Amino acid sequence: MKVIELIIDETMELSGIDAISIVESPAIEENWVALKSQPREVRFAEVSKEKKIIMGALLIPDKQIYRNDEENGEYMIWFSQDTIRKCMEMFFKNGNQSNATFEHMERISGLTMVESWIVEDTEMDKSKLYDLNVPLGTWMGSIKVDNEMIWNEFIKTGVVKGFSIEGYFADKIKPSLAKINALEDEILAGLELLSIKHLIDEYKS
């Protein structure tokens, strides 16, 4: 099976990640943890019942991700540590920290990335506090969820379990711009079974 390294072509205006999607089946096979505040005494402040923050891996270096589309058939893609760092930097430089989608289909509001970092020490990294064992060079992120419907219906219930990126990349074999939406076919099938889009539309109305 063909294995393709995806890169960022900084000469192309659209290149990079433009949104983070919350999905049932993350392509990188890493779930998140939902961070809740712990009871404690705080002077001159009211302790919130829930922080409503989810944290997890956004991109893992050198991890091969399965793809299957009409144009190329079956193949694998992967990202280097350098490309992942560029993805993170450009994501914030372009002001995309509040761009989020649901299962790569529905644009949703009320999700904002409030913390982001590259793992530089696997033993001392913050991710270890939450039993997330990720390799060096992984892009980690924490997202604040102010969308009550998304939080209550899909995150607290465990319907969605991780992050998936949306963006435009070139590849080293054929430098063309391609949209990457991880596991799109599988997600569409899952959406039909779960009737998630119907629930979102119903909530909006």
ABEGO torsion letter per residue (X at the ends): XBBBBBBBBAABAABEBABBBBBABBAAGBBBBBBBBBBBBBBGBBBBABAGBBBBBABBBGBBBBBBBAAAEBBBBBBBAAAAAAAAAAAAAAGAAABBBBGGABBBBGBBBABBBBBABAAABAAAAAGBBBBBGBBBBBBBBABAAAAAAAAAAGABABBBBBBBBBBAABBBBBBBBBGAAAAAAAAAAAGAAAAAAAAAX
